[in-house]
Amino acid sequence: MTLYDDLHDLMKPPALYERTGEPFWDDEHISRGMLAAHLDPEFEGASRSFAFMDRSVAWIARVAPPAAHPRLLDLGCGPGLYAERFARAGFEVTGVDLSRRSIEHARESARGQGLAIDYRCQDYLALDLDATFDAAVMIYCDYGALSADERRAVLQRIQGRLRPGAALVLDVFSRRFLEAFEERSSWEHHANGGYWNPGPHIEIQRSRAFPDEAATLEQIAVVAPEGAKTYHLWNTCFTRETLASELEAAGFRAEGFFADAAGAPFDEESPTICAVARAGFRPAGTGDDTNRVLPERRGFAILGA
C-alpha cells in the first residue's frame, strides 16, 4: 500500500449515513473543545447565539406554556444552555445528552444557579425514562443527523414518553441549505494540535452532497503519528412535506412550520425549518385519516394549546 492508497481509503465516499465507530463526543480531547465551542457566545458552530436562545425559549414558552405543559424533555441538551433557560421560564426540565463532559458541566452549572434540572447521560435512540412529558424539544438540527431508521426510532421513543396532545418542537436543515451546499476539499497541518487531536497531525476535510437522498456529509480524516481516524458528520435536508410525513408516520400531527426555532415566519429561502407538532395521533395508513396534516394547515402559527 502506498501513502496515496492509505489516504484514498480514509476519504473514500461512504455509504449513506455510514458511521466510523469513533465516539468523538466522549473523546477526552475533542469533548473538551466541543464544550468550549458550546459555551463561546461569539461562535455558532455548536450552539446558537445566546440572544437567539433567549428568543427561542420565549417563543416555545408561548407555543407550549409551562402552566399547561409543565414537564419538558430537552433532547440533545449539551451543556444545558437551553435547559437552564427553560427552567427559568417555569418548566420542569429533563435534559438528555450523550456527552458525559457536557452533562457533567450542565449538572454543575445548574447546581451553581439553584436550578432543579434532571440531566441524564443517555443516547436518545435508546431513551430510557420513566416519566411522562408535556413538551419535548430537539433543537440545532440534531434530528437530521440521523438516518431514516434512526429518525423513526427516536420519534417512536419520544412519542412513548409524551402525553397525548403534548408539543414537540424540532428544527432541521431545509432543501435551500442543500441547494447552497458547496462540495469542497481542504487539508491543514496542525503542528501543535487542533480541535480533533491534541498533538501534531494533518487534518483532511471533504464536504459531499447527496442530492438524491437530500443529505450532506462533512468527512474529516485526522492523520497523526499514532494512527489515523475518520469522522462522518451527516445532515438530512427536508421540505415541509417530507418532515410532516415523517412526523405523521410516528403519530404526531404537524401544526405549524417556521423558518427557525425562534418562530420566524416560514420562508422558502431559509436554510432551516422548525416544526411544531402534537403527540398522540393515529399514524397515517392505520384506517383513520381524520388526523392527517392538511396542506392548508401547514405554516400557520400556533400559540398556546
C-alpha positions as a Markdown table, in Angstrom:
| # | Residue | x | y | z |
|---|---|---|---|---|
| 1 | Met | 0.0 | 0.0 | 0.0 |
| 2 | Thr | 1.2 | 3.5 | -0.8 |
| 3 | Leu | 0.5 | 6.7 | 1.1 |
| 4 | Tyr | -1.9 | 7.6 | -1.7 |
| 5 | Asp | -3.8 | 4.4 | -1.2 |
| 6 | Asp | -4.0 | 4.9 | 2.6 |
| 7 | Leu | -5.3 | 8.4 | 2.1 |
| 8 | His | -7.8 | 7.3 | -0.6 |
| 9 | Asp | -9.2 | 4.7 | 1.8 |
| 10 | Leu | -9.5 | 7.2 | 4.6 |
| 11 | Met | -11.5 | 9.6 | 2.4 |
| 12 | Lys | -13.4 | 7.3 | 0.0 |
| 13 | Pro | -17.1 | 8.0 | -0.4 |
| 14 | Pro | -19.0 | 6.2 | 2.3 |
| 15 | Ala | -22.4 | 4.6 | 2.1 |
| 16 | Leu | -25.3 | 6.9 | 3.0 |
| 17 | Tyr | -25.2 | 7.5 | 6.8 |
| 18 | Glu | -22.3 | 5.2 | 7.3 |
| 19 | Arg | -20.6 | 5.7 | 10.7 |
| 20 | Thr | -17.0 | 5.3 | 11.5 |
| 21 | Gly | -17.4 | 4.0 | 15.1 |
| 22 | Glu | -15.4 | 6.9 | 16.6 |
| 23 | Pro | -17.4 | 8.3 | 19.6 |
| 24 | Phe | -15.9 | 11.7 | 19.3 |
| 25 | Trp | -18.4 | 13.2 | 21.7 |
| 26 | Asp | -16.7 | 11.3 | 24.5 |
| 27 | Asp | -13.1 | 11.7 | 23.3 |
| 28 | Glu | -11.2 | 13.3 | 26.2 |
| 29 | His | -9.7 | 16.0 | 23.9 |
| 30 | Ile | -12.5 | 16.5 | 21.4 |
| 31 | Ser | -15.2 | 16.8 | 24.0 |
| 32 | Arg | -13.3 | 19.5 | 25.8 |
| 33 | Gly | -13.1 | 21.5 | 22.6 |
| 34 | Met | -16.8 | 20.8 | 21.9 |
| 35 | Leu | -17.8 | 22.1 | 25.3 |
| 36 | Ala | -15.7 | 25.2 | 24.8 |
| 37 | Ala | -17.5 | 25.8 | 21.4 |
| 38 | His | -20.9 | 25.4 | 23.0 |
| 39 | Leu | -20.1 | 28.0 | 25.7 |
| 40 | Asp | -18.5 | 30.5 | 23.4 |
| 41 | Pro | -21.1 | 33.3 | 22.9 |
| 42 | Glu | -19.3 | 34.5 | 19.7 |
| 43 | Phe | -19.4 | 31.1 | 17.9 |
| 44 | Glu | -22.4 | 29.4 | 16.5 |
| 45 | Gly | -20.8 | 26.2 | 15.2 |
| 46 | Ala | -22.0 | 24.2 | 18.2 |
| 47 | Ser | -24.9 | 26.2 | 19.7 |
| 48 | Arg | -26.9 | 29.2 | 18.6 |
| 49 | Ser | -26.2 | 32.6 | 19.9 |
| 50 | Phe | -27.3 | 33.4 | 23.4 |
| 51 | Ala | -29.7 | 36.1 | 22.1 |
| 52 | Phe | -31.3 | 33.6 | 19.7 |
| 53 | Met | -31.7 | 31.1 | 22.5 |
| 54 | Asp | -33.5 | 33.7 | 24.6 |
| 55 | Arg | -35.9 | 34.4 | 21.7 |
| 56 | Ser | -36.3 | 30.7 | 21.1 |
| 57 | Val | -37.2 | 29.8 | 24.6 |
| 58 | Ala | -39.6 | 32.8 | 24.9 |
| 59 | Trp | -41.4 | 31.6 | 21.7 |
| 60 | Ile | -41.5 | 27.9 | 22.8 |
| 61 | Ala | -43.0 | 29.0 | 26.1 |
| 62 | Arg | -45.8 | 30.7 | 24.1 |
| 63 | Val | -46.3 | 27.6 | 21.9 |
| 64 | Ala | -46.4 | 25.3 | 24.9 |
| 65 | Pro | -47.0 | 27.4 | 28.1 |
| 66 | Pro | -45.4 | 25.9 | 31.1 |
| 67 | Ala | -48.6 | 26.2 | 33.1 |
| 68 | Ala | -50.3 | 23.7 | 30.7 |
| 69 | His | -47.1 | 21.9 | 29.7 |
| 70 | Pro | -45.0 | 21.8 | 32.9 |
| 71 | Arg | -42.7 | 18.8 | 32.2 |
| 72 | Leu | -40.3 | 19.4 | 29.3 |
| 73 | Leu | -37.8 | 17.0 | 27.7 |
| 74 | Asp | -34.7 | 18.6 | 26.1 |
| 75 | Leu | -33.2 | 16.0 | 23.7 |
| 76 | Gly | -29.5 | 16.7 | 22.8 |
| 77 | Cys | -29.3 | 19.2 | 25.6 |
| 78 | Gly | -25.5 | 19.6 | 25.5 |
| 79 | Pro | -24.1 | 21.7 | 28.4 |
| 80 | Gly | -27.6 | 22.9 | 29.3 |
| 81 | Leu | -27.8 | 26.3 | 27.7 |
| 82 | Tyr | -31.4 | 25.8 | 26.6 |
| 83 | Ala | -32.3 | 23.7 | 29.6 |
| 84 | Glu | -31.4 | 26.4 | 32.0 |
| 85 | Arg | -33.5 | 29.0 | 30.1 |
| 86 | Phe | -36.4 | 26.6 | 30.0 |
| 87 | Ala | -36.1 | 26.1 | 33.8 |
| 88 | Arg | -36.0 | 29.8 | 34.4 |
| 89 | Ala | -39.1 | 30.1 | 32.1 |
| 90 | Gly | -41.0 | 27.9 | 34.5 |
| 91 | Phe | -40.7 | 24.4 | 33.0 |
| 92 | Glu | -39.7 | 21.2 | 35.0 |
| 93 | Val | -36.8 | 20.2 | 32.7 |
| 94 | Thr | -35.2 | 16.8 | 32.0 |
| 95 | Gly | -32.1 | 17.1 | 29.7 |
| 96 | Val | -30.7 | 14.2 | 27.8 |
| 97 | Asp | -27.3 | 14.1 | 26.0 |
| 98 | Leu | -24.7 | 11.5 | 25.0 |
| 99 | Ser | -21.7 | 13.5 | 26.0 |
| 100 | Arg | -20.6 | 12.9 | 29.6 |
| 101 | Arg | -18.5 | 16.0 | 29.7 |
| 102 | Ser | -21.4 | 18.2 | 28.6 |
| 103 | Ile | -23.8 | 16.5 | 31.1 |
| 104 | Glu | -21.2 | 17.0 | 33.9 |
| 105 | His | -20.9 | 20.7 | 33.1 |
| 106 | Ala | -24.7 | 21.0 | 32.9 |
| 107 | Arg | -25.2 | 19.5 | 36.3 |
| 108 | Glu | -22.5 | 21.7 | 37.9 |
| 109 | Ser | -23.9 | 24.8 | 36.2 |
| 110 | Ala | -27.5 | 24.0 | 37.4 |
| 111 | Arg | -26.3 | 23.4 | 41.0 |
| 112 | Gly | -24.5 | 26.7 | 40.9 |
| 113 | Gln | -27.6 | 28.6 | 39.9 |
| 114 | Gly | -30.0 | 26.7 | 42.1 |
| 115 | Leu | -31.9 | 25.2 | 39.1 |
| 116 | Ala | -33.6 | 21.8 | 39.6 |
| 117 | Ile | -32.9 | 20.2 | 36.3 |
| 118 | Asp | -32.7 | 16.4 | 35.8 |
| 119 | Tyr | -29.8 | 15.6 | 33.5 |
| 120 | Arg | -29.4 | 12.2 | 32.0 |
| 121 | Cys | -26.4 | 10.9 | 30.1 |
| 122 | Gln | -28.1 | 8.7 | 27.5 |
| 123 | Asp | -28.4 | 8.0 | 23.8 |
| 124 | Tyr | -31.8 | 9.3 | 22.8 |
| 125 | Leu | -32.0 | 6.5 | 20.3 |
| 126 | Ala | -32.3 | 4.2 | 23.4 |
| 127 | Leu | -34.2 | 6.6 | 25.5 |
| 128 | Asp | -34.9 | 5.0 | 28.9 |
| 129 | Leu | -37.0 | 7.3 | 31.1 |
| 130 | Asp | -39.9 | 6.5 | 33.4 |
| 131 | Ala | -41.5 | 10.0 | 33.3 |
| 132 | Thr | -44.2 | 11.3 | 31.0 |
| 133 | Phe | -43.7 | 14.8 | 29.5 |
| 134 | Asp | -45.9 | 17.6 | 28.3 |
| 135 | Ala | -43.4 | 19.0 | 25.8 |
| 136 | Ala | -40.2 | 17.9 | 24.0 |
| 137 | Val | -37.6 | 19.8 | 22.0 |
| 138 | Met | -34.8 | 18.7 | 19.7 |
| 139 | Ile | -33.0 | 21.8 | 18.6 |
| 140 | Tyr | -30.0 | 22.7 | 16.4 |
| 141 | Cys | -30.9 | 20.2 | 13.6 |
| 142 | Asp | -30.0 | 17.1 | 15.6 |
| 143 | Tyr | -32.9 | 15.2 | 14.1 |
| 144 | Gly | -31.4 | 15.4 | 10.6 |
| 145 | Ala | -28.0 | 14.0 | 11.7 |
| 146 | Leu | -29.8 | 10.6 | 12.0 |
| 147 | Ser | -30.5 | 8.0 | 9.3 |
| 148 | Ala | -34.1 | 7.3 | 8.3 |
| 149 | Asp | -34.3 | 4.3 | 10.5 |
| 150 | Glu | -32.8 | 6.2 | 13.4 |
| 151 | Arg | -35.3 | 9.1 | 12.9 |
| 152 | Arg | -38.2 | 6.6 | 13.0 |
| 153 | Ala | -36.8 | 5.1 | 16.2 |
| 154 | Val | -36.2 | 8.4 | 18.0 |
| 155 | Leu | -39.7 | 9.7 | 17.1 |
| 156 | Gln | -41.2 | 6.4 | 18.5 |
| 157 | Arg | -39.1 | 6.9 | 21.7 |
| 158 | Ile | -40.3 | 10.4 | 22.1 |
| 159 | Gln | -43.9 | 9.5 | 21.3 |
| 160 | Gly | -43.7 | 6.9 | 24.1 |
| 161 | Arg | -42.8 | 9.5 | 26.7 |
| 162 | Leu | -45.2 | 12.2 | 25.7 |
| 163 | Arg | -48.8 | 12.6 | 26.9 |
| 164 | Pro | -51.5 | 12.9 | 24.2 |
| 165 | Gly | -51.5 | 16.4 | 22.9 |
| 166 | Ala | -48.0 | 17.2 | 24.1 |
| 167 | Ala | -45.9 | 19.6 | 22.0 |
| 168 | Leu | -42.8 | 18.6 | 20.0 |
| 169 | Val | -40.6 | 21.3 | 18.6 |
| 170 | Leu | -37.7 | 20.3 | 16.4 |
| 171 | Asp | -35.7 | 22.1 | 13.7 |
| 172 | Val | -33.9 | 20.7 | 10.6 |
| 173 | Phe | -32.0 | 21.9 | 7.6 |
| 174 | Ser | -34.1 | 22.7 | 4.6 |
| 175 | Arg | -33.7 | 22.0 | 0.9 |
| 176 | Arg | -32.5 | 25.5 | 0.5 |
| 177 | Phe | -29.5 | 24.6 | 2.7 |
| 178 | Leu | -28.8 | 21.6 | 0.3 |
| 179 | Glu | -29.0 | 23.8 | -2.8 |
| 180 | Ala | -26.5 | 26.2 | -1.3 |
| 181 | Phe | -24.2 | 23.5 | 0.0 |
| 182 | Glu | -20.7 | 23.6 | -1.6 |
| 183 | Glu | -18.7 | 20.4 | -2.1 |
| 184 | Arg | -15.0 | 21.2 | -1.3 |
| 185 | Ser | -11.8 | 19.6 | -0.1 |
| 186 | Ser | -9.1 | 21.0 | 2.1 |
| 187 | Trp | -6.2 | 20.0 | 4.3 |
| 188 | Glu | -4.3 | 21.6 | 7.1 |
| 189 | His | -1.2 | 20.7 | 9.1 |
| 190 | His | -1.6 | 21.3 | 12.9 |
| 191 | Ala | 2.0 | 21.2 | 14.3 |
| 192 | Asn | 0.8 | 22.0 | 17.8 |
| 193 | Gly | -2.5 | 20.2 | 17.9 |
| 194 | Gly | -6.0 | 21.3 | 17.0 |
| 195 | Tyr | -9.7 | 20.6 | 17.5 |
| 196 | Trp | -9.6 | 16.9 | 16.6 |
| 197 | Asn | -6.2 | 15.9 | 18.1 |
| 198 | Pro | -4.1 | 17.4 | 20.9 |
| 199 | Gly | -0.8 | 16.5 | 19.1 |
| 200 | Pro | 0.7 | 17.2 | 15.7 |
| 201 | His | -1.5 | 15.9 | 12.9 |
| 202 | Ile | -2.8 | 16.5 | 9.4 |
| 203 | Glu | -6.5 | 17.3 | 9.1 |
| 204 | Ile | -8.2 | 16.5 | 5.8 |
| 205 | Gln | -11.7 | 17.7 | 5.2 |
| 206 | Arg | -14.1 | 16.9 | 2.4 |
| 207 | Ser | -17.7 | 18.1 | 2.0 |
| 208 | Arg | -20.0 | 15.9 | 0.0 |
| 209 | Ala | -23.6 | 16.4 | -1.2 |
| 210 | Phe | -26.0 | 13.5 | -1.8 |
| 211 | Pro | -28.8 | 15.4 | -3.6 |
| 212 | Asp | -30.9 | 12.3 | -4.5 |
| 213 | Glu | -31.1 | 11.5 | -0.8 |
| 214 | Ala | -31.3 | 15.1 | 0.4 |
| 215 | Ala | -28.2 | 14.6 | 2.6 |
| 216 | Thr | -24.8 | 16.2 | 3.1 |
| 217 | Leu | -21.7 | 14.9 | 4.7 |
| 218 | Glu | -18.7 | 16.6 | 6.4 |
| 219 | Gln | -15.9 | 14.0 | 6.2 |
| 220 | Ile | -12.9 | 14.6 | 8.4 |
| 221 | Ala | -9.7 | 12.5 | 8.4 |
| 222 | Val | -7.1 | 13.0 | 11.2 |
| 223 | Val | -3.7 | 11.6 | 10.4 |
| 224 | Ala | -1.4 | 11.6 | 13.4 |
| 225 | Pro | 1.9 | 9.7 | 14.3 |
| 226 | Glu | -0.2 | 7.3 | 16.4 |
| 227 | Gly | -2.6 | 6.5 | 13.6 |
| 228 | Ala | -5.5 | 7.8 | 11.5 |
| 229 | Lys | -9.2 | 8.3 | 12.3 |
| 230 | Thr | -12.1 | 9.4 | 10.2 |
| 231 | Tyr | -15.3 | 11.2 | 11.3 |
| 232 | His | -18.5 | 11.5 | 9.4 |
| 233 | Leu | -21.0 | 14.3 | 10.2 |
| 234 | Trp | -24.2 | 13.8 | 8.4 |
| 235 | Asn | -27.2 | 16.1 | 7.8 |
| 236 | Thr | -30.5 | 15.4 | 6.2 |
| 237 | Cys | -32.4 | 18.3 | 4.5 |
| 238 | Phe | -36.2 | 18.5 | 4.4 |
| 239 | Thr | -39.2 | 20.2 | 2.9 |
| 240 | Arg | -42.3 | 20.9 | 4.9 |
| 241 | Glu | -43.9 | 17.9 | 3.2 |
| 242 | Thr | -41.2 | 15.4 | 3.9 |
| 243 | Leu | -40.8 | 16.5 | 7.5 |
| 244 | Ala | -44.6 | 16.4 | 8.1 |
| 245 | Ser | -44.7 | 12.9 | 6.5 |
| 246 | Glu | -42.1 | 11.5 | 9.0 |
| 247 | Leu | -43.9 | 13.1 | 12.0 |
| 248 | Glu | -47.2 | 11.9 | 10.9 |
| 249 | Ala | -46.0 | 8.3 | 10.4 |
| 250 | Ala | -44.8 | 8.3 | 14.0 |
| 251 | Gly | -48.2 | 9.5 | 15.3 |
| 252 | Phe | -47.5 | 13.3 | 15.5 |
| 253 | Arg | -49.7 | 15.9 | 13.9 |
| 254 | Ala | -47.7 | 18.8 | 12.4 |
| 255 | Glu | -49.5 | 22.0 | 13.3 |
| 256 | Gly | -47.0 | 24.7 | 12.2 |
| 257 | Phe | -43.9 | 25.3 | 10.2 |
| 258 | Phe | -41.5 | 28.2 | 10.8 |
| 259 | Ala | -38.2 | 29.5 | 9.5 |
| 260 | Asp | -36.3 | 28.8 | 12.7 |
| 261 | Ala | -36.6 | 27.6 | 16.3 |
| 262 | Ala | -37.5 | 31.2 | 17.4 |
| 263 | Gly | -40.7 | 31.2 | 15.5 |
| 264 | Ala | -39.8 | 33.3 | 12.5 |
| 265 | Pro | -42.5 | 33.0 | 9.7 |
| 266 | Phe | -41.8 | 30.2 | 7.3 |
| 267 | Asp | -39.6 | 31.2 | 4.4 |
| 268 | Glu | -38.7 | 29.1 | 1.4 |
| 269 | Glu | -35.2 | 30.8 | 1.4 |
| 270 | Ser | -34.4 | 29.9 | 5.0 |
| 271 | Pro | -31.7 | 27.3 | 5.5 |
| 272 | Thr | -33.7 | 25.8 | 8.3 |
| 273 | Ile | -37.3 | 24.7 | 9.1 |
| 274 | Cys | -38.8 | 24.4 | 12.5 |
| 275 | Ala | -41.8 | 22.2 | 13.1 |
| 276 | Val | -44.3 | 22.3 | 15.9 |
| 277 | Ala | -46.2 | 19.0 | 16.3 |
| 278 | Arg | -48.6 | 17.4 | 18.7 |
| 279 | Ala | -48.3 | 13.8 | 20.1 |
| 280 | Gly | -50.8 | 11.0 | 20.4 |
| 281 | Phe | -52.5 | 10.9 | 17.0 |
| 282 | Arg | -53.1 | 7.8 | 14.9 |
| 283 | Pro | -50.4 | 7.4 | 12.3 |
| 284 | Ala | -51.5 | 7.7 | 8.6 |
| 285 | Gly | -52.4 | 4.5 | 6.9 |
| 286 | Thr | -53.9 | 2.8 | 10.0 |
| 287 | Gly | -57.5 | 3.2 | 8.9 |
| 288 | Asp | -58.3 | 6.7 | 10.3 |
| 289 | Asp | -57.3 | 9.7 | 8.3 |
| 290 | Thr | -59.0 | 12.3 | 10.4 |
| 291 | Asn | -55.7 | 13.5 | 11.9 |
| 292 | Arg | -53.7 | 13.7 | 8.7 |
| 293 | Val | -51.9 | 17.0 | 8.1 |
| 294 | Leu | -53.8 | 19.1 | 5.6 |
| 295 | Pro | -51.8 | 21.3 | 3.2 |
| 296 | Glu | -53.8 | 24.4 | 4.1 |
| 297 | Arg | -52.9 | 24.0 | 7.8 |
| 298 | Arg | -49.1 | 23.9 | 7.2 |
| 299 | Gly | -47.3 | 27.1 | 8.2 |
| 300 | Phe | -49.8 | 28.8 | 10.5 |
| 301 | Ala | -48.6 | 29.8 | 13.9 |
| 302 | Ile | -50.0 | 28.1 | 16.9 |
| 303 | Leu | -49.8 | 29.8 | 20.3 |
| 304 | Gly | -51.0 | 28.1 | 23.4 |
| 305 | Ala | -52.7 | 24.7 | 23.5 |
